[in-house]
C-alpha cells in the first residue's frame, strides 16, 4: 500500500509539473486535475479536494475558465464545473503553437537589427523537431525569387519515425511551396526504395550526389533565409534540431556549399565531355 501511495504521488507531481509548463500556476494545475478527477463538481467539492478555501478556489476557477481549461454549468441553480478533456486540451495547445509558429517570420522581421546578436534555438523530442522543419519552410515566404534552399543531406542513420513523418507529412506540405532547392547528397544515403527521404531530394530538386569516402554525413544542414541555418541531427541517441540565426555562419556555409557544388559540377561536365570524345573516337575506329 505504501509503495502504491508513493507511486501515485510521484505520478501526480509529474502531471502537475507538465501542466505548469503550459503556463498554469501550481494552484491552477492542481485545480484542473481535481475537477478532471471529479468529472463535474461544485465549488465546495473542489475546495475539499484541493484542500483550499472556497474564495481561493473560486478565483482559480475564474482564471481557468478564461484559459478554456474549465467550463461552468448551472445545474439546479448551482454552479458546477467540468474540465476540458486532455485530448481536446492538447489540440488547443497545438493550434496555439501552430498559430505562433506561422507568425515567427513576421515577429523576427520587426526586431531592430541594430546590435542584433547570434541566437540558437534547440528542439529536442520528435514533436518539437517537427516545429523546426516547419519553420524552415515558412521562412521561404521571405526569400527572393532567385534564392535557393541549400541542403546538405546524409540519411544513412536517420531515425525511422522521423523519416516516416518527413515522407508522409512534411514532404507533401513542402512541395506546395515553390521555393527552389539545391541539395548535396551523400551517395551512401541513396537507397532507390519507397519511403527514402534522400530519394525525395534526388527526384524533386536540383541535386549533386557525391560518391567519395571522405564525404560522409549523417545529418542534415539547411542554409535558408538570409541569416539562418538549421542543423538536423538524425541519430536515435542524438535526435535534435538546432536553428542558428547568424549572418556570418549563414554566409560561411553558403560559400562552402557553392565551393563543393561548382567544383563538382565542373568536374562532372568535364567527365561528360571526355566520355563523349572517347565514344566518338571508338565509333570512328570501328568504321
C-alpha positions, 0 to 999 in steps of 0.5 A, a space after each residue: 500500500 505504501 509503495 502504491 501511495 508513493 507511486 501515485 504521488 510521484 505520478 501526480 507531481 509529474 502531471 502537475 509539473 507538465 501542466 505548469 509548463 503550459 503556463 498554469 500556476 501550481 494552484 491552477 494545475 492542481 485545480 484542473 486535475 481535481 475537477 478532471 478527477 471529479 468529472 463535474 463538481 461544485 465549488 465546495 467539492 473542489 475546495 475539499 479536494 484541493 484542500 483550499 478555501 472556497 474564495 481561493 478556489 473560486 478565483 482559480 476557477 475564474 482564471 481557468 475558465 478564461 484559459 478554456 481549461 474549465 467550463 461552468 454549468 448551472 445545474 439546479 441553480 448551482 454552479 458546477 464545473 467540468 474540465 476540458 478533456 486532455 485530448 481536446 486540451 492538447 489540440 488547443 495547445 497545438 493550434 496555439 503553437 501552430 498559430 505562433 509558429 506561422 507568425 515567427 517570420 513576421 515577429 523576427 522581421 520587426 526586431 531592430 537589427 541594430 546590435 542584433 546578436 547570434 541566437 540558437 534555438 534547440 528542439 529536442 523530442 520528435 514533436 518539437 523537431 517537427 516545429 523546426 522543419 516547419 519553420 524552415 519552410 515558412 521562412 521561404 515566404 521571405 526569400 527572393 525569387 532567385 534564392 535557393 534552399 541549400 541542403 546538405 543531406 546524409 540519411 544513412 542513420 536517420 531515425 525511422 519515425 522521423 523519416 516516416 513523418 518527413 515522407 508522409 507529412 512534411 514532404 507533401 506540405 513542402 512541395 506546395 511551396 515553390 521555393 527552389 532547392 539545391 541539395 548535396 547528397 551523400 551517395 551512401 544515403 541513396 537507397 532507390 526504395 519507397 519511403 527514402 527521404 534522400 530519394 525525395 531530394 534526388 527526384 524533386 530538386 536540383 541535386 549533386 550526389 557525391 560518391 567519395 569516402 571522405 564525404 560522409 554525413 549523417 545529418 542534415 544542414 539547411 542554409 535558408 533565409 538570409 541569416 539562418 541555418 538549421 542543423 538536423 541531427 538524425 541519430 536515435 541517441 542524438 535526435 535534435 534540431 538546432 536553428 542558428 540565426 547568424 549572418 556570418 555562419 549563414 554566409 560561411 556555409 553558403 560559400 562552402 556549399 557553392 565551393 563543393 557544388 561548382 567544383 563538382 559540377 565542373 568536374 562532372 561536365 568535364 567527365 561528360 565531355 571526355 566520355 563523349 570524345 572517347 565514344 566518338 573516337 571508338 565509333 570512328 575506329 570501328 568504321 
